[in-house]
Amino acid sequence: MYEKLRESVLRSPIVMRKGYPYFVNPVADGVPPADPELIDEVTDAMISVGNFDCDLIAAPETMGIPLAVEISRKLGIPYVAIRKKNYGLPGEVSIIQHTGYSESVMYINSVFKGDRVAIVDDVLSTGGTIAAMVRAMRERIGCEITDIVMVFDKSGNKASVESSIGMSIKTLLKVTISEGRVRILD
């Protein structure tokens, strides 16, 4: 299952970012180049496990966007990017994104009260990005999150993140970094 994805993971180099081990993968980073067959496999798998009975697919910048585009194209559901750029549009909601190696402001636009939204992204790591998005969409905008689907779980604390947001997060592969390489735990 997910043969191309597994192969890409096992070939992923590891770099250190602010003391944090980070694996470099075409699905999570766009480097090395992403094979279209890999992207098809990943987005088909995300569609098969996710609940996309929704009005809108939302994805945070950066690598959630190509996944959302493909899923949108395949299902005919519009997508919206949660960006690090402030547009100043009416109804724009800012959120603080905390990750293992950075903190930044992100902006939600074109998501409205009553919208049913599925969220897609590449990696669940600290859970900071997804927690901020879910809280803002539910509490500040008033939309319903139908599902959250991610490619990789490298958090080691998925249950804690799920508990903090009050819903499950579906992932395709659970991975970890040990002994200088990426390992698949599923």
RAUR-V582608 format. One record per helix or strand. SS is the DSSP state (H for helix, E for strand). FROM is the first residue (numbers start at 0). TO is the last residue. If there is no record, write none. Layout:
ss:SS from:FROM to:TO
ss:SS from:FROM to:TO
//
This chain:
ss:H from:2 to:9
ss:E from:12 to:16
ss:E from:19 to:23
ss:H from:25 to:28
ss:H from:35 to:48
ss:E from:55 to:59
ss:H from:63 to:74
ss:E from:78 to:82
ss:E from:92 to:97
ss:E from:102 to:107
ss:E from:115 to:123
ss:H from:127 to:140
ss:E from:143 to:152
ss:H from:157 to:164
ss:E from:169 to:177
ss:E from:180 to:183
//
